[in-house]
Amino acid sequence: MRLAKFMLVAALVAAPALTLAQTPAPVAQKQTIRQREFNQHRRIANGVRSGQLRPRQAMRLARQQRSIHRQVRMMRARHNGRLTMKNRHAIYHRQNVASRHIYRARHNRRIG
């Protein structure tokens, strides 16, 4: 009888702990390619408005964004409106490079 009570108590104590251990941690949601493109255009516009970017720098950064957008459209056209995982990684890489360029251009201590 004692062993049965002990097992019941142990099971009741361990059950919630096992349930918590099995729930996955919340995953940070990735931005979509379009959302990231929009954010980068907004960062360029804000840089021009605040005087952190000169007009020529903004044109160069905007040209880079157009090039990425054109590449996405071409990749989607090749694959029936979808992007393969390889294509996504290539676009993510180009967006990372563009984001780095925007940051460096806005923080180079020049006043436009």
TAJO-V584275 format. One record per residue. N is the residue number from 1. RES is the residue in one small letter. SS is DSSP state (a for helix, b for strand, c for the rest). PHI is phi in degrees with one decimal (NA if undefined). D_CENTER is the distance of its C-alpha to the mean C-alpha in Angstrom with 1 decimal. Layout:
n=N res=RES ss=SS phi=PHI d_center=D_CENTER
n=N res=RES ss=SS phi=PHI d_center=D_CENTER
This chain:
n=1 res=m ss=c phi=NA d_center=57.6
n=2 res=r ss=a phi=-63.4 d_center=56.0
n=3 res=l ss=a phi=-64.1 d_center=53.8
n=4 res=a ss=a phi=-65.3 d_center=52.7
n=5 res=k ss=a phi=-64.9 d_center=51.8
n=6 res=f ss=a phi=-62.5 d_center=50.0
n=7 res=m ss=a phi=-65.4 d_center=47.9
n=8 res=l ss=a phi=-64.9 d_center=47.1
n=9 res=v ss=a phi=-64.1 d_center=46.0
n=10 res=a ss=a phi=-62.9 d_center=43.9
n=11 res=a ss=a phi=-67.1 d_center=42.2
n=12 res=l ss=a phi=-67.9 d_center=41.6
n=13 res=v ss=a phi=-76.7 d_center=40.1
n=14 res=a ss=a phi=-78.1 d_center=38.0
n=15 res=a ss=a phi=-59.8 d_center=36.6
n=16 res=p ss=a phi=-64.1 d_center=34.2
n=17 res=a ss=a phi=-65.1 d_center=33.0
n=18 res=l ss=a phi=-68.2 d_center=32.3
n=19 res=t ss=a phi=-65.2 d_center=30.4
n=20 res=l ss=a phi=-66.1 d_center=28.1
n=21 res=a ss=a phi=-69.1 d_center=27.6
n=22 res=q ss=a phi=-90.6 d_center=26.5
n=23 res=t ss=c phi=-74.2 d_center=23.9
n=24 res=p ss=c phi=-72.0 d_center=20.4
n=25 res=a ss=c phi=-71.5 d_center=18.2
n=26 res=p ss=c phi=-62.9 d_center=15.5
n=27 res=v ss=c phi=-95.3 d_center=12.2
n=28 res=a ss=c phi=-67.3 d_center=9.0
n=29 res=q ss=c phi=-79.4 d_center=7.5
n=30 res=k ss=c phi=-76.6 d_center=4.3
n=31 res=q ss=c phi=-72.8 d_center=4.1
n=32 res=t ss=c phi=-74.4 d_center=6.9
n=33 res=i ss=a phi=-61.0 d_center=7.9
n=34 res=r ss=a phi=-65.1 d_center=10.5
n=35 res=q ss=a phi=-63.7 d_center=8.8
n=36 res=r ss=a phi=-67.3 d_center=6.8
n=37 res=e ss=a phi=-60.7 d_center=10.3
n=38 res=f ss=a phi=-60.8 d_center=12.1
n=39 res=n ss=a phi=-62.0 d_center=10.5
n=40 res=q ss=a phi=-70.5 d_center=11.5
n=41 res=h ss=a phi=-62.1 d_center=14.8
n=42 res=r ss=a phi=-65.6 d_center=15.4
n=43 res=r ss=a phi=-64.8 d_center=14.9
n=44 res=i ss=a phi=-65.2 d_center=17.4
n=45 res=a ss=a phi=-62.0 d_center=19.8
n=46 res=n ss=a phi=-65.5 d_center=19.7
n=47 res=g ss=a phi=-64.6 d_center=20.6
n=48 res=v ss=a phi=-67.7 d_center=23.5
n=49 res=r ss=a phi=-62.6 d_center=24.6
n=50 res=s ss=a phi=-84.2 d_center=24.7
n=51 res=g ss=c phi=88.8 d_center=26.4
n=52 res=q ss=c phi=-77.2 d_center=23.9
n=53 res=l ss=c phi=-117.0 d_center=23.6
n=54 res=r ss=c phi=-83.9 d_center=26.6
n=55 res=p ss=a phi=-57.9 d_center=26.9
n=56 res=r ss=a phi=-66.6 d_center=27.1
n=57 res=q ss=a phi=-62.8 d_center=23.8
n=58 res=a ss=a phi=-63.3 d_center=22.1
n=59 res=m ss=a phi=-63.6 d_center=23.7
n=60 res=r ss=a phi=-64.8 d_center=22.5
n=61 res=l ss=a phi=-66.7 d_center=18.8
n=62 res=a ss=a phi=-66.2 d_center=19.2
n=63 res=r ss=a phi=-63.5 d_center=20.9
n=64 res=q ss=a phi=-64.3 d_center=18.1
n=65 res=q ss=a phi=-65.1 d_center=15.7
n=66 res=r ss=a phi=-62.6 d_center=18.5
n=67 res=s ss=a phi=-63.0 d_center=18.9
n=68 res=i ss=a phi=-64.7 d_center=15.3
n=69 res=h ss=a phi=-61.7 d_center=16.0
n=70 res=r ss=a phi=-62.9 d_center=19.3
n=71 res=q ss=a phi=-64.4 d_center=18.1
n=72 res=v ss=a phi=-61.5 d_center=15.9
n=73 res=r ss=a phi=-60.5 d_center=19.0
n=74 res=m ss=a phi=-65.0 d_center=21.3
n=75 res=m ss=a phi=-64.9 d_center=19.3
n=76 res=r ss=a phi=-65.6 d_center=19.3
n=77 res=a ss=a phi=-64.1 d_center=23.0
n=78 res=r ss=a phi=-70.9 d_center=23.9
n=79 res=h ss=c phi=-120.3 d_center=22.5
n=80 res=n ss=c phi=55.2 d_center=23.7
n=81 res=g ss=c phi=83.5 d_center=20.7
n=82 res=r ss=c phi=-118.5 d_center=18.3
n=83 res=l ss=c phi=-109.7 d_center=16.0
n=84 res=t ss=c phi=-74.6 d_center=17.0
n=85 res=m ss=a phi=-64.2 d_center=14.8
n=86 res=k ss=a phi=-63.1 d_center=16.2
n=87 res=n ss=a phi=-63.8 d_center=15.2
n=88 res=r ss=a phi=-58.8 d_center=11.6
n=89 res=h ss=a phi=-65.2 d_center=11.5
n=90 res=a ss=a phi=-65.3 d_center=13.5
n=91 res=i ss=a phi=-68.3 d_center=11.3
n=92 res=y ss=a phi=-58.0 d_center=8.1
n=93 res=h ss=a phi=-63.1 d_center=10.9
n=94 res=r ss=a phi=-63.5 d_center=12.3
n=95 res=q ss=a phi=-68.1 d_center=9.4
n=96 res=n ss=a phi=-63.3 d_center=9.1
n=97 res=v ss=a phi=-63.6 d_center=12.9
n=98 res=a ss=a phi=-63.2 d_center=13.0
n=99 res=s ss=a phi=-62.9 d_center=11.0
n=100 res=r ss=a phi=-62.6 d_center=13.5
n=101 res=h ss=a phi=-63.1 d_center=16.3
n=102 res=i ss=a phi=-62.5 d_center=15.6
n=103 res=y ss=a phi=-60.3 d_center=15.6
n=104 res=r ss=a phi=-65.7 d_center=18.7
n=105 res=a ss=a phi=-68.3 d_center=20.5
n=106 res=r ss=a phi=-77.7 d_center=20.1
n=107 res=h ss=c phi=-116.2 d_center=21.3
n=108 res=n ss=c phi=-97.5 d_center=24.2
n=109 res=r ss=c phi=64.1 d_center=26.8
n=110 res=r ss=c phi=-97.7 d_center=28.2
n=111 res=i ss=c phi=-109.0 d_center=29.2
n=112 res=g ss=c phi=-77.9 d_center=29.0
